[in-house]
């Protein structure tokens, strides 16, 4: 089995669901908490290239609602989306699961199975 890394924050229900599923299916994984361990621009750009910034940027959360006025009138594109996610990690849809076979974003067990 290839290595698996779960990116997110530990108190997120979506992250908890995926971590529980991985444990129940005996999938070893490491956890990367980007509230404490951060995330870099190159990684976010790679994820964005792989799945699209529209899928990666969580526009349904409270953080997005709070910061939206800051970006009013600006064109939201990949570069701006990556900068927003870099500055406000809570706007990254959770969890992001990375393996050598690919990337899964959110609670999507079929996508997760396909990359394990």
KEVO-640970 format. One record per residue: residue in one letter; x, y, z of N, C-alpha, C, O in turn. Coordinates in steps of 0.001 Angstrom, whole numbers, plus 500000, padded with zeros to 6 digits. Layout:
N
AXYZXYZXYZXYZ/...
This chain:
116
X500847498815500000500000500000500000500886501240500000501911501280500682/X500484502254499228501320503446499177501033504358500369500019504216501052/X501946505292500599501791506175501743500615507121501529500264507466500401/X500023507523502635498819508343502608498995509465503628499369509221504775/X498723510689503200498770511835504106497433512545504058496909512843502985/X496886512812505239495634513546505366495979514950505829496643515136506850/X495523515936505069495741517339505412494424517925505909493374517721505300/X494490518645507009493286519268507534493531519817508914494656520152509285/X492443519904509675492530520315511073491806519249511894490778518729511461/X492329518920513064491829517756513800490389517874514287489733516847514467/X489875519068514507488525519194515044487450519302513963486288519554514281/X487808519119512707486863519196511587486131517862511443486770516811511383/X484804517892511388484010516665511271484338515889510001484381514660510029/X484568516583508890484904515910507634486241515186507738486387514066507248/X487193515816508365488507515199508574488355513978509477488943512929509210/X487569514111510545487348512994511466486723511804510739487123510663510969/X485741512058509860485088510984509108486095510216508256486109508985508253/X486935510953507537487905510306506651488963509560507469489333508440507116/X489442510150508529490444509472509371489860508200509991490540507177510064/X488619508262510432487951507079510975487839505999509916488112504830510187/X487438506383508711487313505416507614488659504773507299488740503561507100/X489713505582507253491046505044506988491453504041508066491981502974507752/X491210504377509333491551503474510439490746502181510347491293501092510516/X489448502302510079488583501120509984488985500206508831488733499002508870/X489610500780507808490037500004506648491533499693506680492124499321505666/X492127499850507851493547499522508075494484500202507088495450499606506611/X494178501464506789495029502247505894495926503131506764495431504042507428/X497224502878506771498113503736507557498209505125506917498266505256505694/X498225506139507751498320507500507229499026508395508230499103508103509423/X499528509478507707500061510533508563499106511710508459498425511891507451/X499070512494509504498170513646509540498978514932509531499921515090510307/X498605515844508652499257517151508568498231518213508960497277518475508228/X498446518809510110497555519852510612498071521197510106499080521701510598/X497370521785509113497928523026508606497581524243509438497888525368509045/X496957524040510562496830525139511519498126525275512321498516526377512708/X498786524139512565500026524182513341501259524001512465502317524554512763/X501133523228511382502285522951510524502275523772509238503211523695508442/X501230524548509035501114525435507880501036524648506562500935523422506554/X501085525375505481501076524812504134501797525831503253501740527031503523/X502467525368502216503212526321501389502510526551500051501649525775499637/X502897527617499402502257528032498158502446526999497048501527526752496268/X503623526399496975503876525409495924502932524216496068502394523727495075/X502733523751497290501829522624497526500403522984497134499731522211496451/X499938524160497565498584524588497199498428524720495684497388524361495132/X499452525230495018499408525361493562499341523990492889498611523807491915/X500104523032493410500071521667492861498695521042493042498170520410492125/X498110521219494228496759520694494462495764521358493513494904520695492935/X495892522652493366494992523396492491495107522920491047494103522778490349/X496327522678490613496534522150489252495907520767489107495371520435488050/X495973519962490165495484518580490107493958518482490119493382517680489383/X493303519294490951491847519147491109491054520385490709489827520339490615/X491753521491490473491079522751490161490853523571491418490415523055492446/X491156524848491319491029525708492499489573525825492952489310526044494135/X488636525683492031487223525785492384486807524678493350485987524906494240/X487364523489493181487060522371494076487797522508495398487290522100496443/X488970523072495353489823523177496532489406524313497475489569524204498691/X488876525384496920488502526560497714487113526356498312486132526200497584/X487036526358499627485765526178500328485079527532500484485462528351501320/X484052527746499656483325529010499696482038528904500510481209529814500496/X481877527774501228480666527579502026480886527836503514479923527924504276/X482117527955503923482423528092505343482323529514505855482184530469505090/X482396529627507170482282530942507807483484531835507506483342533055507422/X484652531243507345485834532051507034485642532774505706485934533965505596/X485152532055504701484926532669503391483934533826503510484145534891502928/X482872533621504251481853534668504408482439535915505066482074537039504725/X483363535699506023483980536832506711484937537604505809485019538830505897/X485661536898504942486697537578504153486207538043502785486906538808502120/X485037537608502350484537537968501029484583539477500754484992539869499661/X484181540340501698484244541780501410485651542280501062485795543264500336/X486683541610501575488062542013501291488419541839499815489334542488499309/X487694540962499133488031540638497747486964541110496761486994540747495585/X486035541908497239484981542436496381485583543254495242486449544103495459/X485119542989494044485602543709492870486844543105492242487252543524491159/X487445542140492894488626541477492345488192540237491579487210539588491938/X488912539919490544488615538731489762489211537524490470490419537449490698/X488341536583490813488795535384491500489290534388490463488513533842489680/X490601534163490476491220533196489574492122532289490416492163532406491641/X492839531392489749493662530441490478494704531126491353494890530730492504/X495380532133490840496426532804491627495862533441492888496432533299493969/X494735534148492750494133534783493917493595533727494882493729533874496097/X492990532669494353492452531601495204493567530963496030493394530727497226/X494698530686495407495831530093496132496322531062497205496616530642498324/X496414532336496885496843533320497887495870533380499061496288533483500214/X494569533316498766493561533333499830493718532099500715493714532211501941/X493857530920500098494000529685500870495284529676501691495323529123502790/X496319530284501158497591530369501872497444531240503123497961530906504189/X496744532340502977496548533269504095495487532784505075495606533000506282/X494448532127504557493325531673505379493143530168505147492315529762504332/X493909529348505857493888527903505595492515527277505831492247526179505344/X491654527953506563490309527421506773489473527461505494488391526876505442/X489962528141504476489227528163503199489621526998502291489104526881501181/X490524526142502748490871524944501980489846523879502331489659523556503505/X489183523333501323488203522276501578488902521107502251490016520736501881/X488235520532503245488844519476504048488066518177503916486864518149503654/X488824517099504113490278516982504112490819516870502691490084516602501741/X492101517079502579492822516782501337493656515542501655494445515537502600/X493471514494500856494207513249501062495113513036499860494663513068498714/X496387512819500133497398512661499092498018511268499195498394510816500277/X498115510601498046498875509354497950499713509462496680499603510436495934/X500540508469496443501341508482495216500466508314493975500902508607492862/X499238507845494163498321507651493035497431508852492753496778508901491710/X497393509824493665496550510989493394496119511746494625496722511643495693/X495053512514494444494558513427495468493042513283495562492351513115494557/X492549513352496784491113513332497045490800514544497921491534514845498862/X489710515232497605489340516426498361487927516246498915487004515876498189/X487776516514500208486477516387500845486201514948501250487075514084501183/X484964514711501670484550513371502074484000512678500837482821512805500508/X484868511950500161484508511254498929485194509895498974486318509739498495/X484508508917499553485127507612499780485440506881498481486408506122498436/X484663507080497432484958506441496141486267507006495561487113506254495076/X486419508327495618487663508941495149488832508481496013489928508232495511/X488593508374497292489634507927498210490071506505497882491267506219497831/X489108505612497658489438504228497310490266504170496023491155503330495883/X489967505062495098490665505027493807492121505448493878492901505146492974/X492498506149494956493891506597495067494694505784496070495881506040496275/X494058504815496686494771503977497675495368502755497022496000501941497695/
